[in-house]
C-alpha cells in the first residue's frame, strides 16, 4: 500500500515539474527582449568637397542555395548585411545601400539620404528567408565616404537557415568595386 502511495506521489511531483518547466519556458519566451533594435544612424548633409575617401562595394547575397544534387531542392536563407565602422575616432557616412536581384534589377534602396555611422558603431539590413525576390545571385551595393582618413569599414553578409533538422550559416565578404577620392 505504501509503495502504491509513493508511486502516485512520484508521478504527481514529476507532472508538477514538467508543467512548471513548460510554463517557465513559455513565460521566459514571452519576456525575452525584442530583437529589433533602433539603429543610431543620423541623417547628415554631405559636403562632397570635404570627402577625402570612400568606396563602392559589392556584397553577394544568397536568398537560397541548392542541395541534394538537384535544382529542385532549395533551402531558403535569411541574410543580414552588416556595416561596421572600424575607426576608433571618426565617423563614416553611408550614402547608399541598394539591394539587387540575380538579373541586376534594383529591388529596394535602404538608404535614401546620407547617414552617419559613428566610430565603432555598426548597422545592419535584413532579408527574410521567405523573401526570395533576390534569387540565388542577389547582391547589395553599398557606398560610403568619409571627411577624414579612416580605417575601412567591415562590410559583409551573414546567411543562415535552420529549417527542418538542418542548420547552415556562412559569411559573404564585400568586394571593393571603386575607391573614391583617395588623397595622395
Backbone bond lengths (Angstrom), bond angles and torsions (degrees), N, CA, C in turn:
res aa  C-N    CA-C-N  psi(-1)  N-CA   C-N-CA  omega(-1)  CA-C   N-CA-C  phi
1 X - - - 1.446 - - 1.529 110.83 -
2 X 1.355 117.45 -45.27 1.459 121.36 178.61 1.519 109.90 -62.37
3 X 1.331 118.54 -40.04 1.457 122.83 179.11 1.520 110.62 -61.10
4 X 1.332 116.82 -42.14 1.464 121.16 178.82 1.530 110.03 -63.92
5 X 1.345 117.02 -41.82 1.462 121.99 179.00 1.526 110.54 -63.35
6 X 1.350 117.13 -46.34 1.465 121.34 178.82 1.526 111.54 -61.94
7 X 1.317 116.37 -36.96 1.474 121.04 178.29 1.528 110.55 -59.70
8 X 1.332 117.21 -48.01 1.470 121.13 -178.84 1.528 112.14 -69.69
9 X 1.310 117.02 -35.20 1.472 120.56 176.64 1.532 109.03 -64.26
10 X 1.335 116.45 -42.41 1.468 120.92 177.61 1.524 111.91 -60.41
11 X 1.329 115.59 -44.80 1.469 119.66 177.65 1.524 111.25 -62.82
12 X 1.303 117.68 -41.15 1.465 121.50 -179.98 1.524 110.59 -63.42
13 X 1.326 116.69 -42.50 1.468 120.50 178.47 1.526 110.12 -64.84
14 X 1.322 117.50 -43.41 1.467 121.15 178.75 1.520 111.00 -61.07
15 X 1.337 116.47 -41.94 1.469 120.27 179.69 1.526 110.56 -64.17
16 X 1.322 116.81 -42.12 1.468 120.36 179.03 1.524 110.48 -63.65
17 X 1.320 117.95 -42.24 1.466 121.80 178.67 1.525 110.33 -61.85
18 X 1.313 117.47 -44.92 1.476 120.98 -179.50 1.523 110.59 -64.27
19 X 1.317 117.29 -46.98 1.467 120.86 -179.77 1.521 110.26 -62.63
20 X 1.328 116.93 -43.71 1.464 121.20 179.75 1.517 111.33 -63.20
21 X 1.325 116.79 -43.93 1.467 118.47 -179.22 1.514 111.18 -67.34
22 X 1.322 117.56 -35.29 1.474 120.18 177.33 1.515 110.79 -67.33
23 X 1.352 116.81 -43.92 1.457 118.63 -179.30 1.524 110.72 -70.00
24 X 1.355 118.77 -34.59 1.460 121.25 175.97 1.518 110.26 -63.62
25 X 1.346 116.56 -40.99 1.455 120.07 179.99 1.516 110.07 -65.55
26 X 1.331 117.71 -42.70 1.457 121.20 178.68 1.516 109.99 -63.66
27 X 1.336 116.81 -43.59 1.457 120.91 178.64 1.519 110.86 -62.41
28 X 1.346 117.94 -44.05 1.460 119.71 -178.56 1.523 110.87 -68.10
29 X 1.344 117.24 -31.64 1.459 118.92 177.15 1.520 109.96 -67.35
30 X 1.338 117.13 -38.07 1.456 120.08 179.80 1.524 111.36 -70.02
31 X 1.339 117.73 -30.25 1.454 121.00 -175.31 1.520 113.31 -88.48
32 X 1.333 118.25 -6.17 1.459 119.02 -179.35 1.521 109.56 -65.61
33 X 1.319 115.88 144.57 1.462 119.20 -177.91 1.519 111.16 -67.10
34 X 1.318 114.93 150.81 1.452 121.63 176.13 1.525 108.37 -64.94
35 X 1.328 117.07 131.69 1.460 119.36 -177.48 1.521 112.27 -79.28
36 X 1.325 117.40 -10.32 1.461 119.06 174.09 1.517 107.32 -69.84
37 X 1.316 115.33 136.61 1.451 117.77 179.77 1.518 108.87 -132.77
38 X 1.278 114.03 148.52 1.453 118.62 175.61 1.521 107.78 -80.91
39 X 1.300 116.11 130.22 1.452 119.84 178.63 1.522 108.44 -86.54
40 X 1.297 116.11 153.64 1.462 120.11 -178.20 1.524 111.04 -93.68
41 X 1.320 117.35 29.21 1.463 120.30 177.05 1.521 109.06 -71.01
42 X 1.311 114.88 131.03 1.462 121.16 -178.17 1.520 108.26 -120.80
43 X 1.318 116.90 129.82 1.460 120.81 177.89 1.528 109.56 -63.27
44 X 1.330 115.35 138.90 1.465 120.77 179.65 1.528 109.22 -134.16
45 X 1.317 114.60 158.22 1.459 120.46 172.96 1.518 106.86 -92.96
46 X 1.300 116.28 123.69 1.462 121.46 -176.86 1.522 110.34 -92.99
47 X 1.332 116.08 122.92 1.455 122.31 173.14 1.526 106.50 -98.97
48 X 1.320 116.92 101.33 1.464 121.75 -174.54 1.525 112.70 -60.86
49 X 1.322 117.85 -21.71 1.466 119.94 179.31 1.525 111.67 -73.38
50 X 1.339 117.54 -18.49 1.464 121.62 179.56 1.527 113.09 -92.64
51 X 1.332 117.89 -7.07 1.462 121.48 -177.85 1.525 109.81 -69.88
52 X 1.332 116.02 125.86 1.462 120.33 178.96 1.524 112.17 -108.72
53 X 1.330 116.98 -19.10 1.460 119.70 178.26 1.520 110.35 -162.07
54 X 1.320 115.19 164.44 1.455 121.25 177.36 1.515 110.08 172.21
55 X 1.310 116.51 177.36 1.460 121.20 -178.28 1.526 110.61 -149.96
56 X 1.322 113.83 156.33 1.458 122.78 164.02 1.522 105.06 -112.18
57 X 1.343 116.60 123.99 1.459 119.90 -177.35 1.529 110.91 -123.98
58 X 1.327 114.16 151.28 1.465 123.79 178.55 1.530 107.52 -109.37
59 X 1.330 117.25 130.37 1.464 121.24 179.00 1.530 108.75 -125.77
60 X 1.337 118.21 112.10 1.464 120.36 178.18 1.531 111.39 -65.64
61 X 1.319 115.82 138.47 1.461 122.92 176.84 1.525 107.73 -126.68
62 X 1.305 116.22 135.43 1.466 121.15 177.83 1.520 107.62 -113.74
63 X 1.340 117.57 108.19 1.464 119.30 178.38 1.519 110.50 -78.05
64 X 1.326 116.22 -19.47 1.467 121.06 174.41 1.527 109.15 -158.50
65 X 1.322 114.47 159.98 1.459 120.91 174.07 1.523 107.78 -131.96
66 X 1.311 115.13 156.94 1.464 120.85 179.24 1.527 109.06 -94.43
67 X 1.349 115.45 150.11 1.459 118.95 178.60 1.526 110.02 -149.82
68 X 1.294 116.01 170.78 1.468 124.40 -177.93 1.528 112.69 59.63
69 X 1.332 116.39 38.05 1.473 122.11 174.01 1.513 114.10 57.87
70 X 1.331 118.29 32.03 1.453 119.66 -178.69 1.523 110.67 -152.45
71 X 1.326 115.33 142.11 1.459 120.14 174.20 1.526 111.25 -73.44
72 X 1.326 116.49 -11.16 1.462 120.75 178.79 1.527 112.24 -80.25
73 X 1.311 117.23 -19.75 1.461 121.62 -179.70 1.526 109.46 -100.01
74 X 1.317 115.13 107.07 1.459 121.42 -174.93 1.521 109.61 -118.08
75 X 1.328 115.72 138.64 1.463 121.40 173.58 1.529 107.17 -115.12
76 X 1.339 116.38 114.08 1.462 120.28 178.23 1.521 110.02 -72.89
77 X 1.321 115.49 143.97 1.460 122.09 -178.10 1.521 110.33 -124.06
78 X 1.313 116.41 143.76 1.457 119.26 167.51 1.526 106.28 -90.37
79 X 1.318 116.05 152.18 1.468 120.35 -177.99 1.524 109.59 -133.52
80 X 1.324 114.99 139.82 1.457 121.49 174.92 1.520 107.98 -123.45
81 X 1.327 116.40 117.43 1.458 121.65 172.67 1.519 106.79 -85.11
82 X 1.323 116.89 125.48 1.459 122.19 -178.75 1.524 109.39 -116.05
83 X 1.327 116.01 130.19 1.461 122.44 174.85 1.524 106.43 -120.00
84 X 1.350 115.98 119.49 1.472 121.35 -175.02 1.522 109.94 -123.31
85 X 1.303 115.85 119.12 1.460 120.56 176.08 1.529 107.74 -77.26
86 X 1.314 116.71 114.61 1.471 121.19 -177.39 1.523 112.98 -90.92
87 X 1.320 117.80 -3.10 1.462 120.16 -178.84 1.529 110.34 -76.89
88 X 1.325 115.87 136.58 1.467 121.51 -176.16 1.526 113.39 -75.89
89 X 1.340 117.68 -25.94 1.461 118.88 -171.90 1.527 115.28 -128.76
90 X 1.329 118.39 -16.04 1.463 120.14 -174.19 1.521 112.28 -119.44
91 X 1.319 114.29 145.18 1.462 121.19 175.92 1.519 110.52 -79.91
92 X 1.328 115.61 159.85 1.458 121.38 167.01 1.522 106.69 -117.49
93 X 1.312 115.72 164.71 1.458 120.66 179.16 1.523 107.72 -119.28
94 X 1.317 115.72 120.33 1.470 120.60 175.65 1.523 106.58 -88.13
95 X 1.322 115.91 120.25 1.463 119.64 -176.54 1.524 113.02 -99.87
96 X 1.338 116.88 -20.57 1.455 118.62 -177.59 1.520 111.14 -162.19
97 X 1.333 116.34 138.16 1.462 123.66 170.92 1.519 105.61 -136.52
98 X 1.342 115.63 108.34 1.465 120.68 -176.61 1.527 110.04 -121.02
99 X 1.344 115.84 138.30 1.461 122.31 -179.19 1.533 108.87 -109.44
100 X 1.348 115.81 125.31 1.465 122.66 -177.17 1.525 110.78 -117.56
101 X 1.338 116.32 153.43 1.459 119.97 176.58 1.529 111.18 -90.23
102 X 1.324 116.57 -177.33 1.470 122.52 -177.05 1.525 113.34 -60.93
103 X 1.323 116.91 -23.88 1.466 121.15 179.10 1.522 112.91 -92.65
104 X 1.318 117.46 2.94 1.460 120.94 179.63 1.517 113.49 84.39
105 X 1.332 117.65 12.49 1.463 121.76 -179.97 1.534 109.17 -86.71
106 X 1.327 116.06 132.09 1.462 121.39 178.46 1.522 109.83 -65.41
107 X 1.337 116.24 124.68 1.467 121.69 178.22 1.517 110.53 -96.28
108 X 1.328 116.03 -46.00 1.460 119.38 179.79 1.522 110.11 -156.53
109 X 1.326 113.88 158.55 1.458 121.05 176.99 1.522 106.79 -123.74
110 X 1.336 116.34 114.10 1.463 120.78 -173.42 1.520 114.22 -84.40
111 X 1.313 118.58 -25.83 1.462 122.10 177.91 1.524 106.87 -114.76
112 X 1.323 116.34 118.59 1.470 120.98 -177.79 1.528 112.19 -92.73
113 X 1.331 116.11 -28.29 1.465 121.04 177.76 1.522 107.47 -144.03
114 X 1.344 117.83 161.13 1.468 120.94 -175.79 1.531 113.14 -57.12
115 X 1.344 114.73 138.65 1.462 121.20 177.62 1.524 109.09 -130.61
116 X 1.308 115.64 149.23 1.463 122.09 -179.26 1.529 110.02 -91.62
117 X 1.338 115.20 134.70 1.463 121.30 171.66 1.525 106.17 -113.35
118 X 1.303 116.17 110.18 1.471 122.40 -173.79 1.532 112.07 -64.59
119 X 1.329 117.55 164.88 1.468 121.73 179.19 1.530 111.42 -53.87
120 X 1.318 116.40 133.25 1.459 125.95 179.25 1.530 114.20 61.23
121 X 1.317 117.67 10.03 1.464 121.18 177.69 1.526 109.60 -85.94
122 X 1.311 114.90 162.65 1.464 119.83 176.29 1.517 109.28 -140.12
123 X 1.313 114.76 159.84 1.461 121.20 175.48 1.519 107.39 -144.29
124 X 1.318 115.48 162.15 1.454 118.12 -179.83 1.520 111.38 -144.89
125 X 1.327 114.31 163.00 1.456 123.26 -179.72 1.523 106.53 -134.66
126 X 1.328 117.16 134.47 1.459 122.02 -168.49 1.525 112.14 -114.06
127 X 1.326 115.25 138.85 1.459 122.79 171.16 1.534 106.19 -118.41
128 X 1.315 118.17 119.62 1.464 122.15 -178.17 1.528 110.72 -71.11
129 X 1.322 115.60 153.17 1.468 121.06 -179.22 1.525 111.80 -61.06
130 X 1.315 117.80 -31.50 1.462 119.11 -179.55 1.532 112.91 -85.37
131 X 1.327 117.46 0.22 1.468 121.94 174.60 1.523 108.04 -91.66
132 X 1.315 116.62 94.95 1.466 121.41 -178.09 1.524 111.44 -100.81
133 X 1.326 117.37 15.00 1.461 121.37 -176.92 1.523 112.91 -61.68
134 X 1.324 117.40 -27.48 1.459 120.39 -179.08 1.516 113.76 -78.32
135 X 1.318 116.51 -29.37 1.458 120.54 -177.11 1.519 111.25 77.81
136 X 1.316 115.57 -178.37 1.469 119.95 -175.39 1.526 112.44 -72.42
137 X 1.333 117.80 -13.98 1.461 120.92 -179.79 1.512 113.56 -111.50
138 X 1.319 117.72 25.98 1.463 121.48 -179.48 1.529 110.74 -65.75
139 X 1.328 115.88 163.95 1.463 119.86 178.02 1.513 111.09 -160.49
140 X 1.312 114.05 159.59 1.458 122.11 170.34 1.522 107.59 -108.78
141 X 1.320 115.90 142.60 1.459 122.38 166.80 1.528 105.59 -112.19
142 X 1.331 115.44 121.33 1.459 121.45 -178.51 1.520 108.01 -116.56
143 X 1.327 116.05 134.01 1.460 120.87 175.43 1.521 108.54 -122.08
144 X 1.317 115.09 133.90 1.455 120.74 178.38 1.523 108.70 -140.04
145 X 1.338 115.45 155.19 1.466 121.90 176.33 1.522 108.31 -140.96
146 X 1.329 115.02 167.85 1.464 120.85 175.71 1.526 108.98 -143.22
147 X 1.317 115.53 147.85 1.457 121.25 178.85 1.520 111.73 -92.64
148 X 1.324 117.08 -4.11 1.457 124.04 173.76 1.517 107.00 -135.12
149 X 1.319 117.17 160.59 1.459 119.94 176.19 1.527 108.14 -68.29
150 X 1.335 115.79 126.96 1.472 121.77 -176.64 1.525 109.66 -131.62
151 X 1.326 115.63 164.09 1.458 120.18 168.40 1.525 107.26 -70.40
152 X 1.318 116.47 142.33 1.462 119.75 179.44 1.527 109.94 -63.96
153 X 1.332 116.70 140.73 1.463 119.05 178.12 1.531 110.82 -71.29
154 X 1.320 115.83 159.77 1.458 121.70 171.18 1.522 106.31 -92.36
155 X 1.318 115.54 121.47 1.461 121.08 179.38 1.518 106.96 -126.73
156 X 1.335 116.13 121.92 1.457 121.01 -177.65 1.519 109.26 -156.72
157 X 1.326 114.92 166.10 1.459 120.49 176.22 1.521 108.90 -120.01
158 X 1.316 115.11 144.73 1.457 121.78 175.11 1.522 106.91 -116.84
159 X 1.336 116.03 123.22 1.455 121.61 176.90 1.525 108.04 -107.10
160 X 1.344 116.06 143.11 1.468 119.71 -178.23 1.519 110.18 -150.61
161 X 1.327 115.36 148.14 1.461 122.65 170.40 1.519 108.01 -147.36
162 X 1.308 115.19 138.96 1.459 120.36 175.93 1.524 109.19 -129.27
163 X 1.321 116.56 36.57 1.458 119.85 -178.25 1.520 111.29 -73.17
164 X 1.310 114.66 151.94 1.470 123.18 -177.88 1.527 108.83 52.51
165 X 1.305 116.39 -133.15 1.465 119.59 179.25 1.523 110.87 -103.76
166 X 1.333 116.00 10.74 1.459 120.36 -179.31 1.522 110.27 -103.18
167 X 1.307 115.30 153.28 1.450 121.03 174.65 1.513 108.82 -139.26
168 X 1.320 115.07 139.07 1.458 119.77 178.38 1.524 107.61 -145.18
169 X 1.318 115.63 143.08 1.457 120.36 173.60 1.523 108.28 -153.49
170 X 1.315 115.80 147.60 1.453 120.81 176.71 1.513 109.70 -159.08
171 X 1.322 115.02 161.78 1.463 122.76 -177.68 1.518 108.83 -109.87
172 X 1.327 115.43 141.60 1.453 122.48 178.19 1.531 107.87 -121.08
173 X 1.328 118.48 109.48 1.471 120.17 -176.92 1.526 112.33 -76.88
174 X 1.321 115.36 157.94 1.463 121.69 177.11 1.522 110.19 -77.17
175 X 1.322 115.24 152.97 1.467 122.28 174.43 1.529 107.37 -120.66
176 X 1.325 116.36 125.87 1.458 120.72 -179.44 1.523 108.71 -71.90
177 X 1.341 116.16 124.51 1.459 121.70 176.86 1.520 111.81 -96.06
178 X 1.321 115.45 -34.05 1.465 119.50 -174.48 1.520 109.19 -154.81
179 X 1.328 116.02 138.02 1.472 121.26 172.89 1.512 107.49 -104.03
180 X 1.338 115.67 141.12 1.461 121.62 -176.53 1.520 111.80 -109.36
181 X 1.295 117.01 130.41 1.469 125.47 170.81 1.511 114.21 40.14
182 X 1.294 116.96 55.67 1.459 120.63 177.52 1.521 108.48 -75.09
183 X 1.359 117.37 125.68 1.465 118.94 -179.77 1.530 111.39 -70.77
184 X 1.339 115.76 152.55 1.474 121.01 179.28 1.501 111.62 -82.29
